[in-house]
């Protein structure tokens, strides 16, 4: 029988009970936030990780917009310069649609 150390990623215990070593303990709130983010899709996890790193003072690379994103952003800026903003009712409708 071959045994593997707990730190070995192929160890069955690693998959069930990973050892986590922190040089500084996290607060309960930060632990809760990390646990919550783990349940999100990978792209959202990466977005939030970049944001957290940026807030902690670690510069992050500039994200390149797709042509569609750049066009949408340009249209949004043009609407703002024309003072074309959503009404309160439109904002409430969006919040109602996307709030659960």
Secondary structure, DSSP 4 states (H G I P E B T S, - for coil): -----TTSTTSHHHHHS-----SSPPPHHHHHHHHHHHTS-HHHHHHHHHHHHHHTT---PPPPPPHHHHHHHHHHHHHHHTT----HHHHHHHHHHH--
